[in-house]
Amino acid sequence: MTFGLATTLSRNGDILHAPVGTEEAVMMSVGAGRYYGVNAVGARMWQLLETPKTIAQLCAQICEEFEVDAQTCEAAVLKFTHDLIDNGIVHASAT
């Protein structure tokens, strides 16, 4: 599946997650036996995905909360989203 800013993301309900301090989080896929560490932006994206959101909505919120321009944010979020989907951490659906 190809995805872009209009793609809606939702959490995989089987992923366990926990904050690590105030700047990071860890997520674990019990089924795959793997864990993932994320920085402050990744942890915030996970929080925002408590309810399904489009990639554009995530980018808009990240740009408001972090010092990043829209173009850089979009590129980074799209790359990170690709990793999340590939590892089964989030699900994508066309809008």
C-alpha positions as CSV (number, residue, x, y, z in Angstrom):
1,M,0.0,0.0,0.0
2,T,1.3,3.4,-0.8
3,F,0.5,6.1,1.7
4,G,0.6,9.9,1.9
5,L,-0.6,12.8,4.0
6,A,-4.2,11.7,3.6
7,T,-3.6,8.2,5.0
8,T,-5.2,7.4,8.3
9,L,-3.2,5.7,10.9
10,S,-4.4,3.7,13.9
11,R,-2.5,1.9,16.7
12,N,-2.1,-1.8,16.7
13,G,-3.9,-2.8,19.9
14,D,-1.5,-5.6,20.6
15,I,1.4,-3.2,21.1
16,L,2.4,-2.5,24.7
17,H,3.9,0.9,25.5
18,A,5.4,2.8,28.4
19,P,7.1,6.2,28.8
20,V,10.8,6.3,29.6
21,G,11.3,9.6,31.5
22,T,9.7,12.6,29.8
23,E,11.5,12.4,26.4
24,E,11.2,8.8,25.2
25,A,9.0,5.7,25.2
26,V,9.3,2.0,24.5
27,M,6.9,-0.1,22.6
28,M,6.8,-3.9,22.6
29,S,5.2,-6.4,20.2
30,V,4.6,-9.5,22.3
31,G,3.6,-11.5,19.2
32,A,6.8,-10.6,17.4
33,G,8.9,-10.7,20.5
34,R,10.4,-7.3,19.6
35,Y,10.7,-3.9,21.3
36,Y,11.2,-0.5,19.9
37,G,12.5,2.7,21.5
38,V,11.3,6.1,20.3
39,N,12.3,9.7,20.9
40,A,10.1,12.5,22.1
41,V,8.5,13.0,18.7
42,G,7.8,9.3,18.2
43,A,6.4,9.1,21.7
44,R,4.1,12.1,21.0
45,M,3.0,10.6,17.8
46,W,2.0,7.4,19.7
47,Q,0.0,9.5,22.2
48,L,-1.7,11.3,19.3
49,L,-2.7,8.0,17.8
50,E,-4.9,7.2,20.8
51,T,-7.5,7.9,18.2
52,P,-7.0,7.4,14.5
53,K,-5.5,10.4,12.7
54,T,-4.2,11.2,9.2
55,I,-0.6,11.8,8.6
56,A,-1.4,15.4,7.8
57,Q,-3.1,15.8,11.2
58,L,0.0,14.3,12.9
59,C,2.3,16.6,11.1
60,A,0.2,19.7,11.9
61,Q,0.3,18.8,15.6
62,I,4.0,18.0,15.6
63,C,4.8,21.3,13.9
64,E,2.9,23.2,16.6
65,E,4.6,21.4,19.5
66,F,8.2,21.0,18.2
67,E,10.6,23.4,16.4
68,V,10.3,22.0,12.9
69,D,9.2,23.3,9.5
70,A,6.3,21.6,7.7
71,Q,8.4,20.1,4.9
72,T,11.0,18.6,7.2
73,C,8.2,17.3,9.5
74,E,6.3,15.7,6.6
75,A,9.4,13.9,5.3
76,A,10.4,12.6,8.7
77,V,6.9,11.6,9.7
78,L,6.4,9.7,6.4
79,K,9.6,7.8,6.9
80,F,8.8,7.0,10.5
81,T,5.3,5.9,9.5
82,H,6.8,3.6,6.9
83,D,8.9,1.9,9.7
84,L,5.8,1.7,12.0
85,I,3.7,0.1,9.4
86,D,6.5,-2.3,8.3
87,N,6.9,-3.4,11.9
88,G,3.1,-3.8,12.5
89,I,3.0,-1.0,15.2
90,V,0.3,0.9,13.4
91,H,-2.2,0.2,10.7
92,A,-2.8,2.4,7.7
93,S,-6.0,2.9,5.7
94,A,-6.8,5.1,2.8
95,T,-9.0,8.0,3.4
